[in-house]
Amino acid sequence: MSSDRPVIRARGLGKCYQLYAQPQDRLKQFLWRGKRRFYREFWALRGVDFEIMPGEVVGIIGRNGSGKSTLLQLVCGTLTPTDGEVSVQGRVAALLELGAGFNPEFTGRENVFMSAAVMGLSQAEIAARYEDIVEFSGIRDFIDQPVKTYSSGMYVRLAFSVAISVDPDILVIDEALSVGDGEFARKSFDRIMALKDAGKTILFCSHSMYQVEALCSRAMWLNRGRLQMLDIATRVTVAYQAELDAKVGGRNDVGAIAGSASSVRMAGRILKVEGAVDGVVGTILPVLSKLSVVEVKVEFIVDTALPIPSVAVGITSMAGVSVASAISTNDGVMLSVDGAGRGQITLTFPAIPLLKGEYSVSVFLACERALHPYEIAERCLTLLVTQEGVAQGIVDLPHEWRTNV
C-alpha cells in the first residue's frame, strides 16, 4: 500500500436519521409515499472532511452524542452515508460492539469461522489462525459449546480474539483499549499496542484525553455532528478541555488517565495509599500553601510475569478541574518490586504551591506505559489548603518582579 496516499478519506460525509414520534407514523410515511413528512430529521454527522495516512494513529474525541460512534461505523461500512462519501483502503478490524454478529445457537468454533469469514478471511486463512484465536481467548474447554451458554466475559474474549486475528491494515477502537478482565485485559492491550508499533493505522475513540495525547499523533474533535477541529493531538485536547471547562464547570476527573475505567480487579492492585503533610499522616490533610510538604505513599502488588508498572497521582479541584498530575514513567522513575510482586513508592510535593481551597487526590496503578489501568483509588485523600496573602487562582506560580529603576 502506497504510503503517500490516504487510507481513509471522507468528503462531505453525513448521516441523517429519521425520528418518528410514534410507531404508526412509520406506516403513515410509507402510505403517503413522501407527500407528507411524519418524522423529524436528526443529523448525527454532517459535512465532515478528513484524510488519514497509512500508519497514523488518530484520536476521536467529543461529548456523548457528538457523532463519534456514527463516524466509526461509517468507516467500518456498517452504516451507509446519507451525504458525501468515505473511502477506505485496506482490511479493517473494528472493536466496536464485540460479538454483535455471533449466533447464540452456534458453538464457539462455528462462530469463529463465521465471524472471521465476514471480516474477509478465507476458509484456509481461518483454519490457519484458528488455534491462535482459541489459545488467545483462553476458553478452549468451551469452544464446542453454544455461545448462549457463555458468560459475558467468555463471549467478549472470543469476539475480541476473532476481531484482532485478521491482521488488519486499519484498526478501529471505540471507547476502550482493552476488554475482559485481569490477565486477558492486559493481553488485549498488548496486542493493540503491538499493532500500533507495527505501523498499522488506528482510529481511537476515547473520553480519555491522557490516552489520546499519549497514543495519537493527531486528533479530531466532533461537536454536534460536525468536525470542530483536526490537528496535533495535544492542541485538540487542550481546546476541547477548555470548552468542557467553560460549559460544564470544568468536570475533568483525573480518572481520565484511565479513561472510563473504574477500580476493577486486574493484573495489579493498590494495597494502600497513605497521605502525610509535614510528617502528619491522615486522609483529610490541612495544608499551608507554599510551606507544607505533601507526601503520597503508594503500596501495590502486581503479577511478577508482567513488566514493572507505573504509578500516577492526580490532584483535582472540587469543581472537577484537573489541577496537576505526576506520572512515574513520564519522570523517568523506575519502580521496583520484590519476589512476590510487592512494591511501594512515595511522591513528594515540597512547598506545594496550591492556593486556598479543597482538593482531592487520586492514585492510579497502570502498566509500564501508563496507559492501561490496573486499579484506581479515586479521591482517596483530601487536601484542605489555606494561605497567607490574597493571591487568587489555583496555584502560585514561581515568579519574579523587576523594576526599571
Residue pairs with C-beta under 8 A, 6 or more apart in sequence:
1 7
1 54
1 89
1 90
1 169
2 54
3 53
3 54
3 55
4 53
5 53
5 54
5 89
6 51
6 52
6 53
6 89
7 52
7 53
7 54
7 88
7 89
7 90
7 169
7 170
7 201
8 50
8 51
8 52
8 75
8 86
8 87
8 88
8 89
8 170
8 201
8 203
9 50
9 51
9 52
9 86
9 87
10 48
10 49
10 50
10 51
10 74
10 84
10 85
10 86
11 49
11 84
11 85
11 86
12 47
12 48
12 49
12 83
12 84
12 85
13 45
13 47
13 48
13 49
13 71
13 74
13 81
13 83
13 84
13 85
13 86
14 43
14 45
14 46
14 47
14 48
14 81
14 82
14 83
14 84
14 225
15 43
15 44
15 45
15 46
15 67
15 70
15 74
15 79
15 81
15 82
15 83
16 41
16 42
16 43
16 44
16 46
16 82
16 83
17 41
17 42
17 43
17 44
18 29
18 39
18 40
18 41
18 42
19 39
19 40
19 41
19 42
20 26
20 29
20 38
20 39
21 38
21 39
25 38
25 39
26 38
28 36
28 38
29 36
29 37
29 38
29 39
32 38
43 82
43 225
44 67
44 70
44 225
45 67
45 70
45 71
45 74
45 222
45 225
45 226
46 83
46 225
46 226
47 83
47 84
47 226
47 227
48 67
48 71
48 84
48 222
48 226
48 227
49 227
50 220
50 227
50 230
52 58
52 201
52 203
53 201
54 169
54 199
54 201
55 199
55 200
55 201
56 201
56 202
56 217
56 218
57 196
57 201
57 202
57 204
57 215
57 216
57 217
58 202
58 203
58 204
58 216
58 217
58 218
58 219
58 220
59 204
59 205
59 206
59 211
59 212
59 215
59 216
59 218
59 219
59 220
59 233
59 236
59 237
60 68
60 71
60 72
60 203
60 204
60 205
60 206
60 219
60 220
60 222
61 68
61 205
61 206
61 207
61 209
61 212
61 219
61 220
61 221
61 222
61 236
61 237
61 240
62 68
62 221
62 222
62 223
62 228
62 240
63 223
63 244
65 224
66 222
66 223
66 224
66 225
67 222
67 224
67 225
67 226
68 174
68 205
68 222
69 96
69 174
69 205
70 79
70 225
71 222
72 94
72 96
72 172
72 174
72 203
72 205
73 79
73 96
74 80
74 81
74 86
75 86
75 88
75 92
75 170
75 172
75 203
76 92
76 94
76 96
76 172
77 88
77 92
78 94
78 96
88 170
89 169
90 168
90 169
90 170
90 201
91 119
91 120
91 166
91 167
91 168
91 169
91 170
92 168
92 169
92 170
92 171
92 172
93 119
93 163
93 164
93 166
93 168
93 170
93 171
93 172
94 163
94 171
94 172
94 174
95 160
95 163
95 164
95 171
95 172
95 173
95 174
95 176
95 179
96 172
96 174
98 155
98 156
98 159
98 160
98 163
98 179
99 147
99 155
99 156
99 158
99 159
101 114
101 115
101 118
102 111
102 115
102 147
102 155
102 159
103 110
103 111
103 114
103 147
104 146
104 147
104 148
105 146
105 148
106 114
106 146
106 147
107 143
107 144
107 145
107 146
107 147
108 139
108 142
108 143
108 144
108 145
108 147
108 150
108 158
109 130
109 143
109 144
111 147
111 158
111 162
112 126
112 130
112 133
112 134
112 143
112 158
112 162
113 123
113 126
113 130
115 159
115 162
115 163
116 125
116 126
116 129
116 133
116 162
116 165
116 166
117 123
117 126
119 162
119 163
119 166
120 166
121 129
121 166
129 165
132 165
133 158
133 161
133 162
133 165
134 140
134 143
134 161
136 161
136 164
136 165
136 187
136 191
137 143
137 154
137 157
137 158
137 160
137 161
138 157
138 183
138 184
139 150
139 154
139 157
139 158
142 149
142 150
142 154
147 155
147 158
150 158
153 180
153 181
156 179
156 180
157 179
157 180
157 184
160 179
160 180
160 188
164 188
164 191
164 192
164 195
168 195
168 200
169 200
169 201
170 200
170 201
170 202
170 203
171 192
171 195
171 200
171 201
171 202
171 203
172 202
172 203
173 192
173 202
173 203
173 204
173 205
173 206
174 205
175 205
175 206
175 207
175 259
175 260
176 206
176 259
176 260
177 188
177 189
177 192
177 204
177 206
177 211
177 259
177 371
177 372
178 185
178 186
178 188
178 189
178 192
178 372
179 185
179 188
180 188
181 264
181 265
181 266
182 265
182 266
182 267
183 267
183 303
185 266
185 267
185 372
186 266
186 267
186 306
186 367
186 372
189 367
189 371
189 372
192 202
193 369
193 371
195 202
196 202
196 215
202 215
204 211
204 212
204 215
204 216
206 212
206 259
207 256
207 259
207 260
208 256
208 257
208 258
208 259
208 260
209 237
209 240
209 241
209 252
209 256
210 256
210 257
211 256
211 257
211 259
211 371
212 219
212 233
212 236
212 237
213 233
213 234
213 237
214 369
214 370
214 371
215 371
216 233
217 232
217 233
218 230
218 231
218 232
218 233
218 236
219 230
219 231
219 232
219 233
219 236
219 237
220 227
220 229
220 230
220 236
221 227
221 228
221 229
221 230
221 236
221 239
221 240
222 228
228 240
229 235
229 236
229 239
229 240
230 236
241 252
244 250
244 251
244 252
245 252
245 321
249 319
249 320
250 317
250 319
250 320
250 321
251 319
251 320
252 316
252 320
252 321
252 322
253 316
253 320
253 322
253 362
253 378
254 314
254 315
254 316
254 322
254 325
254 362
254 378
255 261
255 314
255 362
255 364
255 376
255 378
256 322
257 312
257 314
257 325
257 327
257 364
257 366
257 370
257 373
258 364
258 366
258 373
258 376
259 373
261 373
261 376
262 376
263 375
263 376
263 377
263 378
264 375
265 375
266 373
266 374
266 375
267 302
267 303
267 306
267 374
268 300
268 301
268 302
268 303
268 306
268 309
268 365
268 374
268 375
269 300
269 301
269 302
269 365
269 374
269 375
270 298
270 299
270 300
270 363
270 365
270 375
270 376
270 377
271 299
271 300
271 301
271 342
272 297
272 298
272 299
273 296
273 297
273 298
273 299
273 363
273 377
273 380
273 381
274 281
274 296
274 297
274 299
275 281
275 282
275 283
275 285
275 294
275 295
275 296
275 297
275 361
275 380
275 381
276 282
276 285
276 294
276 295
276 297
277 285
277 286
277 287
277 292
277 293
277 294
277 295
277 383
278 292
278 293
279 293
283 380
283 381
283 382
284 381
284 382
284 384
285 294
285 381
285 382
285 383
285 384
286 384
286 386
287 294
287 352
287 354
287 383
287 384
287 385
287 386
288 385
288 386
288 387
288 388
289 352
289 353
289 354
289 355
289 356
289 385
289 386
289 387
289 388
289 396
290 351
290 352
290 353
290 387
290 396
291 351
292 351
292 352
293 348
293 349
293 350
293 351
293 352
294 348
294 349
294 352
294 383
295 346
295 347
295 348
295 349
296 313
296 346
296 347
296 361
296 363
296 381
297 344
297 345
297 346
297 347
298 311
298 313
298 344
298 345
298 346
298 347
298 363
298 365
299 342
299 343
299 344
300 309
300 311
300 342
300 343
300 344
300 365
300 375
301 337
301 340
301 341
301 342
301 343
302 308
302 309
302 337
302 341
302 343
302 365
302 374
303 341
304 337
304 339
304 340
304 341
306 367
307 367
307 368
308 334
308 335
308 336
308 337
308 368
309 335
309 365
309 366
309 367
309 368
309 374
310 327
310 328
310 329
310 335
310 365
310 366
310 367
310 368
310 369
310 370
311 327
311 328
311 335
311 345
311 347
311 363
311 364
311 365
311 366
312 325
312 326
312 327
312 328
312 363
312 364
312 366
312 370
313 325
313 326
313 347
313 361
313 362
313 363
313 364
314 322
314 324
314 325
314 361
314 362
314 363
314 364
315 322
315 323
315 324
315 325
315 354
315 359
315 360
315 361
315 383
316 322
316 323
316 359
316 360
316 361
316 362
316 379
317 323
317 357
317 358
317 359
317 394
318 357
318 358
318 359
318 360
321 394
323 354
323 359
323 394
323 395
324 395
326 347
327 370
328 334
328 335
328 345
328 370
329 368
329 369
329 370
330 370
333 345
335 343
335 345
336 343
337 343
352 385
353 395
353 396
353 397
353 398
354 383
354 385
354 394
354 395
354 396
355 385
355 387
355 391
355 392
355 393
355 394
355 395
355 396
356 385
356 386
356 387
357 385
357 394
358 382
358 383
358 384
358 385
359 382
359 383
359 385
360 379
360 381
360 382
360 383
361 379
361 380
361 381
361 382
361 383
362 376
362 377
362 378
362 379
362 380
363 376
363 377
363 380
364 370
364 373
364 375
364 376
364 377
365 373
365 374
365 375
365 376
366 372
366 373
366 374
367 374
387 396
